Amino acid sequence: MRRIAVISAILENPGESQAEFNRTVSAFKGMVRGRMGIPFEEESIAVISLTVQATLDEINALTGKLGKIEGVLVKTALSKKEF
């Protein structure tokens, strides 16, 4: 069963982590339905929101890999409804 989720990520130093973050998200591109990024250049932080539709295992795999990137903080909100 698939769920819809929003994955929120804060990149505390995007200059160092953004390339790896983008490569990781690209590896899961089939489940990504939308992406929004907001740079806070003066603070050297980027906030990225991903909307995904996938199985719980796939969502956990993506968030786990993103959370292992140095300087990246990740939180996920899952729908209760399954498709």
N, C-alpha and C positions, 0 to 999 in steps of 0.2 A: 504494500500500500504506500502511496505517495502522500506527502504533506507539503504545504506551503510554509516557508520560513523566511524570516528576515534575519540576515547575519550582519551585525554592526561591527565595524572594526575601526580602531584608532591606531594610526601609525604615528608613533611618537617621534620618529626621525625618518620621514619619508624618503629622503635622499639615500638612505642606507637600506631601507626595507622594501621600497615600492616595486623594484624590479622582481624580487623573489615573490612578493605578494601577487603581482600581475601574472607571473608564470604559473603560480599555483591555481589561481582562479581560472586561467585559460585551460588548464588540464581538466577542469570540471565544467567547461563552457556549455555542455549539453543540458545542464540543470539550471543555469542562470537565466532568469527571465528579465531581470533589470538590474541596473547598477547606477548608483549616484555617488559622486565623490565631491567633497568640499575641501579645498586646501585652506589652511590657516598659515599663510606663508610667514608672517611675523612671529608666530609662535612655533614654527617648524613642526607642525602637526597636520595630518590629513585625516578626515573622517570619511569612511566609505561604507555605504549601505548596499547590500546585495539582497535581492529578492530571488528565491530559488524554489523550485518544485522538484522534489526527489524523495527517495525512501529515507527513512531515519538513518540507516547505515551510511548512505551517501552524504547526507547532511553532516553527520558526525565526522566522517572522513575528511570533508573539506574544512570544517571548523577546527578539527584537530591539527591539520597541517598548517592552517593559517596561524593558530595559536602558538605553534612552535617557532615561528619566525621571530627573531629578536626584535623587540621594540613594537610588537603588534599585540594589541589587546582585543579580544573577540568575545562577543556575547550573541546569543541566538534566541529568537522568539519563534516558537512553533505553533502552527494551527492545531487545534484539537481534531478538526475534521480531516478525515482521510479520503483519498480519491483513488 
